[in-house]
């Protein structure tokens, strides 16, 4: 895979270095230094468990270092993620190059009427052409003033003040995988500005190639997952039969533990049925004593029968006129759990 991905008109993301991969994460989680002790499938299952249960420390054992060239208005948003180590070109010590972000007319967006923070939709063609020219003219004029100030002997740290945020800068960015995934969750979101989303997509390509097992779990449990409020969960729970939902989850190839966790998110707690003790069947009380009455038995067998009846919660005096005998009790589907062997109890979620 290439180590440099072009972004926007003049920018790029370059992978400088990466430390660790999927194996580093599972080794850290198992506190193990051996190779080949687990299969890829087992490693994937462990990574998936760590991701969905938010066990973050093992992911911090992997690090990436990038060299990025981006407009300053993009870096203003990028550097809001404060857990990284950053080193940026300094306009106090260096003269910045005459490189500005110059979007094509078709790339200019209209201001959203609903969300004051974002642009959406295209500008009319004539307005877009004029806007593109105005941006280019403003940038050229600003850079000309910057050069003139430098020629007059003004310090670089002051002369730079005339430059707009569309000028390109460069920086090195080192980040651990846990916080890098958090960056990607926020900056790949459709609410993020289009320009930083373009950079996030480039970063994501490098991450996906380096830690494919992590990326798969990240997409499943974080990137494309959504959070529901307590009220939304309570409303949804009233519309769902937990047993039907469980069957649908298993049909979608989710494991038993994943299906159970999904139901727990809706406030359904799985517990063993107290009636059948998890067996799914109970003794047919009438059939039990009907069978017991078919033949006479000795005193020892009768005592054994009474003990079994007691364990099953059957009173041996239900039919005192009958002479019970030793036969295996007949069974019927547990009426409480409908043969499942367990029940789902509702915990307090929402209103």
C-alpha positions as CSV (number, residue, x, y, z in Angstrom):
1,X,0.0,0.0,0.0
2,X,1.2,3.5,-0.8
3,X,2.5,5.5,2.1
4,X,1.1,8.8,0.9
5,X,-2.5,9.6,0.0
6,X,-3.3,13.0,-1.7
7,X,-6.1,15.0,-0.1
8,X,-7.9,18.1,-1.4
9,X,-6.0,20.1,-4.1
10,X,-2.5,20.3,-2.6
11,X,-2.6,18.3,0.7
12,X,-1.7,14.8,1.7
13,X,-1.5,12.3,4.5
14,X,1.7,10.2,4.7
15,X,2.2,7.3,7.1
16,X,5.6,7.8,8.7
17,X,5.7,5.0,11.1
18,X,3.4,2.4,12.9
19,X,4.1,0.4,16.0
20,X,2.2,-2.8,16.6
21,X,-0.7,-4.4,14.9
22,X,-3.7,-6.7,15.7
23,X,-1.3,-9.2,17.4
24,X,0.1,-6.5,19.8
25,X,-3.4,-5.8,21.1
26,X,-4.2,-9.5,21.9
27,X,-0.8,-10.0,23.4
28,X,-1.3,-7.0,25.7
29,X,-4.8,-8.2,26.6
30,X,-3.5,-11.7,27.5
31,X,-0.3,-10.3,29.0
32,X,1.4,-12.8,26.7
33,X,4.6,-12.6,24.7
34,X,4.3,-15.8,22.7
35,X,3.5,-16.2,19.0
36,X,1.1,-18.7,17.5
37,X,-0.6,-19.6,20.8
38,X,-4.0,-18.6,19.5
39,X,-5.8,-18.7,16.1
40,X,-6.8,-15.7,14.1
41,X,-10.4,-16.5,14.8
42,X,-9.7,-16.5,18.6
43,X,-7.7,-13.2,18.2
44,X,-10.6,-11.7,16.3
45,X,-13.1,-12.8,19.0
46,X,-11.0,-11.2,21.7
47,X,-10.5,-7.9,19.8
48,X,-14.3,-7.8,19.2
49,X,-15.0,-8.4,22.9
50,X,-12.5,-5.7,23.9
51,X,-14.1,-3.2,21.4
52,X,-17.7,-3.8,22.4
53,X,-17.0,-3.7,26.1
54,X,-14.8,-0.6,25.8
55,X,-11.7,-2.1,27.2
56,X,-9.4,0.5,25.8
57,X,-5.9,0.0,27.3
58,X,-4.8,-2.8,24.9
59,X,-5.6,-0.6,21.9
60,X,-3.3,2.1,23.3
61,X,-0.4,-0.3,22.7
62,X,-0.5,0.4,19.0
63,X,0.7,3.8,17.7
64,X,0.7,5.6,14.3
65,X,2.8,8.6,13.2
66,X,1.6,10.7,10.2
67,X,3.0,13.6,8.2
68,X,0.1,15.8,7.1
69,X,-0.3,18.8,4.8
70,X,-3.6,20.6,5.3
71,X,-5.1,24.1,5.3
72,X,-4.9,25.8,8.7
73,X,-8.7,25.8,9.0
74,X,-8.6,22.0,8.9
75,X,-5.8,21.8,11.5
76,X,-7.8,24.0,13.8
77,X,-10.4,21.2,14.1
78,X,-7.8,18.4,14.0
79,X,-5.9,19.8,16.9
80,X,-9.0,19.8,19.1
81,X,-8.1,16.1,19.7
82,X,-5.5,16.9,22.4
83,X,-4.2,13.4,23.2
84,X,-1.8,13.3,20.3
85,X,1.8,14.5,20.1
86,X,2.1,17.2,17.4
87,X,4.9,19.2,15.8
88,X,3.9,21.8,13.2
89,X,5.9,24.0,10.9
90,X,6.5,27.3,12.6
91,X,5.7,30.6,10.8
92,X,7.9,32.3,13.3
93,X,11.0,30.5,12.0
94,X,10.0,29.7,8.4
95,X,8.5,31.7,5.6
96,X,5.3,29.9,4.6
97,X,4.9,28.8,1.0
98,X,2.4,30.4,-1.4
99,X,0.0,27.4,-1.2
100,X,-3.6,27.9,-0.5
101,X,-6.7,25.7,-0.6
102,X,-8.5,26.6,-3.8
103,X,-11.7,24.6,-4.2
104,X,-13.3,24.2,-7.6
105,X,-16.6,26.2,-8.0
106,X,-18.6,23.0,-7.8
107,X,-17.0,22.2,-4.4
108,X,-18.3,25.4,-2.8
109,X,-21.3,24.8,-0.5
110,X,-24.3,27.0,0.4
111,X,-24.8,27.7,4.1
112,X,-27.3,25.4,5.7
113,X,-30.6,27.0,6.8
114,X,-31.2,24.5,9.5
115,X,-27.7,23.9,11.0
116,X,-25.7,27.1,11.4
117,X,-22.4,25.2,11.7
118,X,-22.4,23.5,8.3
119,X,-22.7,24.1,4.6
120,X,-24.8,21.8,2.5
121,X,-26.0,21.8,-1.1
122,X,-24.4,23.5,-4.1
123,X,-24.3,27.2,-4.8
124,X,-25.9,28.4,-8.0
125,X,-23.3,28.1,-10.8
126,X,-22.9,31.9,-11.4
127,X,-22.4,32.6,-7.6
128,X,-20.0,29.6,-7.3
129,X,-17.8,31.0,-10.1
130,X,-17.7,34.5,-8.6
131,X,-16.9,33.0,-5.1
132,X,-14.1,30.9,-6.4
133,X,-12.5,33.9,-8.1
134,X,-12.9,36.0,-5.0
135,X,-11.2,33.4,-2.8
136,X,-8.3,33.1,-5.2
137,X,-7.9,36.9,-5.4
138,X,-8.1,37.3,-1.7
139,X,-5.4,34.7,-1.1
140,X,-3.0,36.2,-3.7
141,X,-3.5,39.7,-2.3
142,X,-2.9,38.4,1.3
143,X,0.3,36.6,0.3
144,X,1.6,39.7,-1.6
145,X,1.0,41.8,1.6
146,X,2.9,39.0,3.6
147,X,5.9,39.2,1.3
148,X,5.8,43.1,1.4
149,X,5.9,43.1,5.2
150,X,8.8,40.7,5.2
151,X,10.7,42.9,2.7
152,X,10.1,45.9,5.1
153,X,11.8,44.0,7.8
154,X,8.7,43.1,9.9
155,X,9.3,39.9,12.0
156,X,7.9,36.7,10.5
157,X,5.9,36.1,13.7
158,X,4.0,39.4,13.0
159,X,4.0,39.4,9.2
160,X,2.1,36.1,9.2
161,X,-0.9,37.7,10.8
162,X,-2.2,38.8,7.4
163,X,-2.4,35.3,6.1
164,X,-5.8,33.6,5.8
165,X,-6.6,30.2,7.3
166,X,-6.8,28.7,3.8
167,X,-3.0,28.6,3.6
168,X,-1.4,25.1,3.9
169,X,0.6,24.0,6.8
170,X,2.4,20.8,7.6
171,X,2.7,18.8,10.8
172,X,3.7,15.5,12.3
173,X,1.0,13.7,14.3
174,X,1.6,10.7,16.6
175,X,-1.5,9.0,18.2
176,X,-2.3,5.8,19.9
177,X,-4.9,3.6,18.3
178,X,-7.6,4.0,20.9
179,X,-7.6,7.8,20.6
180,X,-7.1,7.6,16.8
181,X,-10.3,5.6,16.5
182,X,-12.1,8.2,18.6
183,X,-10.8,10.9,16.1
184,X,-12.1,8.8,13.2
185,X,-15.5,8.2,14.8
186,X,-16.0,12.0,15.1
187,X,-14.3,13.2,11.8
188,X,-15.8,10.5,9.6
189,X,-19.3,11.5,10.8
190,X,-21.5,13.2,8.2
191,X,-21.8,16.2,10.6
192,X,-18.1,16.9,10.3
193,X,-16.8,19.5,7.8
194,X,-16.3,17.9,4.3
195,X,-12.6,18.9,4.2
196,X,-11.6,17.2,7.4
197,X,-13.7,14.2,6.5
198,X,-11.5,13.9,3.4
199,X,-8.4,13.7,5.7
200,X,-10.1,11.3,8.0
201,X,-10.8,8.9,5.2
202,X,-7.1,9.0,4.2
203,X,-6.1,8.2,7.8
204,X,-8.7,5.5,8.0
205,X,-7.1,3.7,4.9
206,X,-3.8,3.4,6.8
207,X,-5.5,2.2,10.0
208,X,-7.6,-0.4,8.1
209,X,-4.6,-1.8,6.4
210,X,-2.5,-2.1,9.6
211,X,-5.2,-3.5,12.0
212,X,-7.9,-5.2,9.9
213,X,-9.4,-7.1,12.8
214,X,-9.7,-4.0,14.9
215,X,-11.2,-2.1,12.0
216,X,-13.9,-4.7,11.5
217,X,-14.9,-4.5,15.1
218,X,-14.6,-0.7,15.1
219,X,-17.1,-0.5,12.2
220,X,-19.5,-3.0,13.9
221,X,-19.5,-1.5,17.4
222,X,-18.5,2.1,17.1
223,X,-18.4,3.7,13.7
224,X,-21.8,2.5,12.4
225,X,-23.3,2.0,15.9
226,X,-25.8,4.4,17.5
227,X,-26.7,5.2,21.0
228,X,-30.3,5.3,22.3
229,X,-31.6,7.4,25.2
230,X,-33.3,5.8,28.1
231,X,-36.7,7.1,26.9
232,X,-36.0,5.7,23.4
233,X,-35.1,2.3,24.9
234,X,-38.2,2.2,27.0
235,X,-40.4,3.0,24.0
236,X,-38.7,0.4,21.8
237,X,-39.0,-2.2,24.6
238,X,-42.7,-1.9,24.6
239,X,-42.8,-2.9,20.9
240,X,-40.4,-5.9,21.1
241,X,-41.0,-9.4,22.3
242,X,-37.6,-10.4,23.7
243,X,-37.9,-14.1,22.6
244,X,-38.7,-13.1,19.0
245,X,-35.9,-10.6,19.1
246,X,-33.4,-13.2,20.4
247,X,-34.4,-15.6,17.6
248,X,-33.9,-12.9,15.0
249,X,-30.5,-12.0,16.4
250,X,-29.4,-15.7,16.3
251,X,-30.7,-15.9,12.7
252,X,-28.4,-13.0,11.9
253,X,-25.5,-15.3,13.1
254,X,-24.9,-13.5,16.4
255,X,-23.5,-15.7,19.1
256,X,-25.5,-16.5,22.2
257,X,-23.4,-14.0,24.2
258,X,-23.9,-11.3,21.6
259,X,-27.6,-11.9,21.5
260,X,-27.8,-11.8,25.3
261,X,-25.9,-8.5,25.4
262,X,-28.2,-7.0,22.7
263,X,-31.2,-7.8,24.9
264,X,-29.5,-6.4,28.0
265,X,-29.1,-3.1,26.1
266,X,-32.9,-2.9,26.0
267,X,-33.1,-3.7,29.7
268,X,-34.0,-7.4,29.4
269,X,-32.1,-9.5,32.0
270,X,-31.9,-13.3,31.3
271,X,-32.5,-15.5,34.3
272,X,-33.0,-19.3,34.7
273,X,-36.6,-20.3,35.0
274,X,-37.4,-21.2,38.6
275,X,-40.2,-23.5,37.6
276,X,-38.3,-25.9,35.4
277,X,-34.8,-25.0,36.8
278,X,-33.5,-24.4,33.3
279,X,-34.6,-27.7,31.8
280,X,-37.5,-26.4,29.7
281,X,-39.8,-29.2,30.9
282,X,-41.7,-30.1,34.1
283,X,-43.2,-33.3,35.3
284,X,-46.8,-33.8,34.4
285,X,-48.3,-34.1,37.9
286,X,-51.4,-36.0,36.9
287,X,-49.4,-38.3,34.5
288,X,-46.9,-38.9,37.2
289,X,-49.4,-40.3,39.7
290,X,-51.4,-42.1,37.0
291,X,-48.2,-44.0,36.0
292,X,-47.3,-44.6,39.6
293,X,-50.7,-46.2,40.3
294,X,-50.4,-48.9,37.6
295,X,-48.6,-51.4,39.8
296,X,-47.6,-52.1,43.4
297,X,-44.1,-51.5,44.6
298,X,-42.0,-52.3,47.7
299,X,-41.4,-50.1,50.7
300,X,-37.9,-49.0,49.5
301,X,-39.0,-48.0,46.0
302,X,-42.0,-46.2,47.5
303,X,-39.6,-44.1,49.7
304,X,-37.6,-43.3,46.6
305,X,-40.7,-42.3,44.7
306,X,-41.7,-39.9,47.6
307,X,-38.2,-38.4,47.5
308,X,-38.4,-37.8,43.8
309,X,-41.9,-36.3,44.1
310,X,-40.7,-33.9,46.7
311,X,-37.9,-32.7,44.5
312,X,-40.4,-32.1,41.7
313,X,-42.7,-30.2,44.1
314,X,-45.4,-32.9,43.9
315,X,-47.3,-33.8,47.0
316,X,-47.6,-37.6,47.3
317,X,-51.0,-37.2,49.0
318,X,-52.6,-35.6,45.9
319,X,-54.2,-39.0,45.1
320,X,-54.3,-40.9,48.4
321,X,-56.6,-43.5,47.1
322,X,-54.1,-44.7,44.5
323,X,-51.2,-47.1,45.1
324,X,-48.2,-45.3,43.6
325,X,-45.5,-47.4,41.9
326,X,-42.0,-46.6,40.6
327,X,-42.1,-45.3,37.0
328,X,-40.3,-42.4,35.4
329,X,-42.5,-39.3,35.5
330,X,-44.0,-38.0,32.3
331,X,-43.0,-34.5,31.2
332,X,-44.6,-31.5,29.7
333,X,-43.3,-28.2,28.3
334,X,-42.8,-25.7,31.1
335,X,-45.8,-23.3,31.0
336,X,-43.8,-20.5,32.6
337,X,-40.9,-20.2,30.1
338,X,-42.5,-22.1,27.2
339,X,-39.7,-24.6,27.1
340,X,-36.9,-22.1,26.9
341,X,-35.4,-22.9,30.3
342,X,-35.0,-19.2,31.0
343,X,-37.0,-16.0,31.2
344,X,-36.3,-12.4,30.5
345,X,-37.0,-10.0,33.3
346,X,-37.3,-6.2,32.7
347,X,-34.9,-3.9,34.5
348,X,-35.7,-0.3,35.1
349,X,-34.8,1.7,31.9
350,X,-36.3,5.0,30.9
351,X,-39.8,6.0,31.8
